[in-house]
Amino acid sequence: MNLDKIATRIVADTLDAVIYCDRSGTIRLWNAGAERIFGWTAEEAVGQNLDIIIPEKHRKVHWAGWERVMETGETKYGADPLAVPGLHKDGSTMSLEFSILLLADDTGYIEGIAAILRDVSRRWKREKELRARVRELEAQKP
């Protein structure tokens, strides 16, 4: 098997969502992990705007940041995953962590952004419950 085929299989079959959007925010790549996490099939998602996975109250901030990245080619998010809320096809929200990769042509013109996303809702809920329990126990101290 050649490396191109291996890379294609990794992207296609990973449990994490792998999404690629062009400059306009139109989804051009949507893998099986994205289908599993967000509930949209690739046929439904490809060609749609990213708003299908961004909760409405977060869209204005998201798009302002998107435009800034497209203009400058710089993002404030480095190697640390970004934590954001996400939107499932059924309207429910989830907690996501993701990293991004700016994809530029040979001149440096950004053609789009690839993202690898993971649903961390269960972990986030457990941590929230633990923080609440710690606060409760600390309040009981004499």
Beta strands, then each sheet from edge to edge (+ up, - down):
strand 1: 17-22
strand 2: 27-30
strand 3: 82-87
strand 4: 93-104
strand 5: 110-119
sheet 1: 2+ 1- 5+ 4- 3+
end
